[in-house]
């Protein structure tokens, strides 16, 4: 299994960053507007709709408020066929800033370059959204 770990410093309070990560039904508004067109919750699953209409089903494995950790697993179908996917976000305090860590485990191994490119681009897009003053809730 390939494990991909990316992180970024977000110029926003950890409580603000965690609030957005934990709000699993609003990823299209709070983390990746434009990249994800819609999200809806069906039991323990989150169904993401991409701008081209493609749907991706994700099992929400855990939302741990104490550890500020959210884990999920892509169930399918999406554009990329994966035998296994598990990922987690974790938010760490760094004063008034946050360190956002995204770890993704995938099979098969040959999907690593494509998945790495997506998570590297995705975490930077999230950072930019989280740093916009207009989207920050009051802590």
Helices and strands as residue ranges (DSSP letters): E 2-10, H 14-22, G 24-26, H 27-30, E 36-42, E 45-50, E 55-64, E 69-77, E 84-94, E 97-107, G 109-111, H 112-130, G 133-135
